[in-house]
């Protein structure tokens, strides 16, 4: 279980991975917590597109999806934090409770994805083994740390494309943005967007056009263009005939 804590941050929601984090036994560090126990943050499930065939799987890897509708707000409360000692044997983990904002129902307890320790982002990257994982790009800028993951796998006879994005705020280590998207043959099977919410932010994102829809639009436009050309040519030929008869 210990060795999977950092993999949880980027690969718990992939179908399979052989990645193993680097051993941290007695490693010095500069990690600390940027949040306090009892602190609260608000999130919105901005998109919730889940094909029926993928529903049980997604609700297993992202369990908060089962308790939320698209556009709902959730209050994340830091319930407890691992003690951070001078020498580490493992990456410290946070535990958070998720409560629906509209009716105060607790939908998840002791969830570990919401907060990471701050102050030593190179260590988190190394411990997760992210720089050597195929299809993974590490996000590490002035404000955010996280991962972009892309790949292709086979499921139920389909070739499925995966895109996953996880971003954490460096100031306090809280999850800023999570997106998980599976698609096949140009259509989304899963598209979940969960983001830290602030006043004036949308709670629901506009739907994105599917590739199949774009193809239909393109074909319709091409057919319309062809019909327009044919009608125009027919009109010209009739006009020429009238002119000939008039002569």
TILOSE-447429 format. One record per residue (C-alpha): x, y, z. Coordinates in steps of 0.05 Angstrom, whole numbers, padded with zeros to 5 digits, always signed. Example, Ala and Ser with C-alpha at 12.3 -4.5 7.8 and 13.67 -1.06 7.14 Angstrom:
2
+00246-00090+00156 +00273-00021+00143 
//
This chain:
247
+00000+00000+00000 +00056+00048+00018 +00090+00043-00050 +00026+00062-00085 +00014+00129-00051 +00048+00172-00103 +00022+00129-00160 -00047+00144-00132 -00038+00217-00152 -00030+00203-00226 -00044+00130-00241 -00098+00105-00195 -00147+00120-00251 -00112+00083-00306 -00131+00011-00322 -00061-00015-00307 +00009+00008-00291 +00074-00026-00272 +00105+00037-00243 +00135+00033-00174 +00156+00095-00135 +00227+00105-00113 +00243+00080-00042 +00246+00139+00006 +00277+00104+00066 +00311+00155+00112 +00311+00209+00058 +00321+00282+00078 +00270+00330+00050 +00238+00399+00052 +00166+00376+00054 +00112+00409+00097 +00037+00415+00098 +00007+00478+00067 -00062+00465+00099 -00087+00454+00169 -00133+00400+00196 -00205+00426+00193 -00191+00473+00134 -00244+00473+00080 -00243+00482+00004 -00300+00483-00046 -00301+00442-00111 -00348+00435-00170 -00362+00374-00213 -00361+00416-00277 -00371+00359-00325 -00399+00289-00314 -00404+00250-00379 -00401+00175-00364 -00423+00121-00412 -00466+00069-00377 -00415+00014-00392 -00362+00053-00354 -00404+00077-00296 -00384+00025-00244 -00310+00031-00263 -00308+00107-00258 -00346+00106-00192 -00292+00059-00165 -00232+00100-00186 -00265+00168-00174 -00315+00150-00120 -00340+00222-00110 -00372+00218-00179 -00425+00170-00152 -00450+00221-00102 -00452+00283-00146 -00491+00309-00205 -00460+00353-00258 -00455+00424-00232 -00459+00406-00158 -00412+00437-00107 -00375+00396-00055 -00340+00420+00008 -00274+00385+00021 -00252+00385+00093 -00181+00364+00114 -00196+00312+00168 -00124+00290+00184 -00053+00295+00159 +00005+00247+00166 +00060+00270+00212 +00120+00297+00173 +00185+00278+00207 +00256+00299+00192 +00272+00234+00155 +00220+00201+00110 +00205+00129+00096 +00144+00146+00055 +00109+00207+00025 +00061+00237+00077 -00013+00231+00059 -00073+00275+00073 -00143+00250+00090 -00204+00291+00070 -00280+00286+00076 -00325+00307+00019 -00393+00337+00034 -00446+00358-00016 -00457+00432-00009 -00532+00433-00023 -00555+00382+00029 -00494+00371+00074 -00491+00296+00058 -00421+00266+00068 -00407+00227+00005 -00335+00206+00019 -00289+00202+00079 -00213+00197+00086 -00201+00210+00012 -00127+00218-00004 -00126+00252-00072 -00143+00323-00051 -00079+00350-00017 -00005+00336-00025 +00053+00363+00017 +00088+00424-00009 +00159+00451-00012 +00197+00394-00047 +00165+00383-00115 +00227+00349-00143 +00220+00297-00089 +00147+00284-00106 +00166+00277-00179 +00223+00230-00164 +00183+00189-00113 +00127+00179-00162 +00174+00157-00217 +00136+00203-00264 +00194+00224-00307 +00204+00152-00331 +00132+00134-00341 +00111+00128-00415 +00060+00179-00435 +00068+00222-00373 +00089+00296-00374 +00104+00329-00307 +00073+00398-00296 +00121+00440-00254 +00115+00515-00260 +00114+00574-00213 +00043+00561-00189 +00026+00488-00201 +00053+00417-00198 +00020+00356-00228 +00018+00309-00288 -00010+00302-00357 -00021+00230-00379 -00041+00204-00447 -00043+00135-00478 -00083+00081-00513 -00109+00015-00487 -00158-00039-00508 -00224-00048-00470 -00284-00089-00490 -00260-00095-00562 -00250-00020-00568 -00186+00020-00576 -00193+00073-00522 -00153+00137-00518 -00137+00163-00448 -00124+00234-00426 -00115+00253-00354 -00094+00318-00321 -00080+00330-00248 -00057+00398-00221 -00041+00419-00150 -00031+00490-00124 +00040+00499-00099 +00020+00551-00047 -00020+00501-00005 -00017+00433-00041 -00092+00429-00055 -00120+00398-00118 -00136+00453-00168 -00160+00413-00228 -00174+00341-00247 -00196+00317-00315 -00204+00245-00337 -00225+00231-00408 -00233+00166-00446 -00254+00166-00519 -00262+00117-00576 -00278+00126-00649 -00282+00201-00639 -00334+00197-00583 -00325+00207-00509 -00338+00148-00464 -00319+00186-00401 -00305+00259-00390 -00301+00282-00317 -00277+00351-00296 -00270+00366-00222 -00242+00434-00203 -00231+00478-00143 -00287+00529-00146 -00287+00603-00130 -00342+00654-00137 -00358+00674-00209 -00331+00608-00236 -00379+00565-00276 -00404+00503-00242 -00419+00470-00309 -00374+00471-00371 -00405+00475-00441 -00407+00408-00477 -00352+00396-00528 -00369+00374-00598 -00353+00301-00612 -00310+00282-00671 -00368+00243-00702 -00412+00305-00696 -00358+00348-00729 -00353+00297-00786 -00428+00300-00796 -00425+00376-00798 -00367+00373-00847 -00402+00322-00892 -00466+00363-00890 -00428+00426-00909 -00393+00389-00966 -00459+00362-00992 -00490+00431-00987 -00432+00460-01026 -00439+00407-01081 -00515+00419-01085 -00504+00494-01090 -00454+00485-01147 -00500+00437-01184 -00560+00484-01176 -00517+00543-01199 -00492+00505-01260 -00562+00483-01278 -00587+00554-01272 -00531+00579-01317 -00546+00525-01369 -00620+00544-01370 -00603+00617-01377 -00557+00602-01436 -00613+00562-01469 -00661+00621-01462 -00610+00666-01493 -00600+00618-01552 -00675+00615-01564 -00680+00690-01560 -00628+00696-01616 
//
